[in-house]
Amino acid sequence: MSGEVFHKRLFPVGQGGFSLGGLRGRDGSLLYSYVYDCGSDQLNALRREMDVAKSLFNIDEKYIDVVYISHLDSDHINGFDHLCQLVDNKIRKVVLPYLDIHDSYYLIASELCSNSTSGLFMEFLIDPVKWIKSRLPEADISLLYPSDIDDNFDPPIFNSENIKGSAVSLPMKISDSKGDVECNRWLVKRIGENKTDTLMSFISWIPPRSRKKIEIFSQQLIENGFTELSKKKMLKILTSTGERKKLRECYLKLAGDHNVISINLLIINNQEAEMKIVNEPSREWFSFRNSRVERHFLFDRDKGIRSVLLTGDSKLNTSLYYNKWAEFYSKVIKTVRVMTLPHHGSELNFNQKIIADFDNVLFIAQSDGHSHGHPSQSVIDAINSSHGHSVTLVDNNAKNWVDIKYIF
């Protein structure tokens, strides 16, 4: 063991998501830290856990290097201001999905249907980059954009011990009303104690999606009189009860299904390490017995190259979406030991193929256990009836956190 430690916690914030990780060097100094999502429908639980995060990780001792916003639902972003306050705005970079004008109208329509319509949140949806820059003027912003389901491209090198050994992004130009915008298909961040040897890699990517539904939605907009789409027009729509109703109807005609654009984050060690997974319920359950023989976990410690996969609200239930997603991760699927269930464990986003394709995974449902029917009982039953996999709920109970540590 060389002495470096990577520590990650998934915090119990209820219906939403908030996780934080940090890599420390041999001397205990913080080499790198990140946050993945910072929101919840249970704001008291979110603020409580952010305070825990500040003391547990000492996140105010240096900058947070990256904040990943998986997607632009309120329960994944409404704690951003509180996070900024906790760290005195010391955030170096924010990674979020790029939305063109049609995507923006679609997302706003979906939020109108779910009543997540506070003025502050709608301001964010209309122009996320401007909203973030108003709070963090010095921060870098990186945009990720999903490829079309029919596109073909090679994934990045996930496991490279040489920091300079592979491409770290795949830039692409997106046509926008204000001109071309540079986005990336993926971003790779490799971290080590020196400039050559990698300890951990962080790969962010949005799974492919089909634009057919957006195209149908765009046609609905035209048929309902929304012929000129712009951010200024959005503001006018939101101040008119009649226009808001028309926009909701455009969305409802497509039977929902807006959670398609969602950043996935894969965290993988690039050098031999011991991986340890702990959550408080299992610690109490195993206090008098050997956890290796209990079915709740097939391991609490594991050695080798292992990964954690955070899926946001990715849409994986259809074979079309799942096969492209699994193809991207094909070289690292067998390394995954912890995975968040997409969309809080909803059966509308889960695919049964995950159970067969992955080995010995602790699946995590981030939900308060009853909002919106998440997690779905069918998903929980499928995992519990499988061999080797386990599932746990990270709800708004302060004890129900999950810790993951890599010890090099």
Secondary structure as UniProt FT lines:
FT   STRAND          5..10
FT   STRAND          16..24
FT   TURN            26..27
FT   STRAND          30..40
FT   HELIX           43..57
FT   TURN            58..60
FT   STRAND          64..68
FT   HELIX           74..76
FT   TURN            77..79
FT   HELIX           80..86
FT   TURN            87..89
FT   STRAND          91..97
FT   HELIX           101..114
FT   HELIX           119..126
FT   HELIX           128..135
FT   TURN            137..138
FT   STRAND          140..144
FT   TURN            149..150
FT   TURN            163..164
FT   STRAND          169..176
FT   TURN            177..178
FT   STRAND          179..191
FT   STRAND          200..205
FT   HELIX           212..223
FT   TURN            224..225
FT   HELIX           231..238
FT   HELIX           241..252
FT   TURN            253..255
FT   TURN            259..260
FT   STRAND          264..269
FT   STRAND          273..279
FT   HELIX           280..285
FT   TURN            286..288
FT   HELIX           291..293
FT   TURN            295..296
FT   STRAND          301..304
FT   STRAND          307..310
FT   TURN            312..313
FT   HELIX           319..328
FT   TURN            329..332
FT   HELIX           333..335
FT   STRAND          336..340
FT   HELIX           342..345
FT   TURN            347..349
FT   HELIX           353..357
FT   STRAND          362..366
FT   HELIX           371..373
FT   HELIX           377..384
FT   STRAND          390..394
FT   TURN            398..399
FT   STRAND          402..407
//
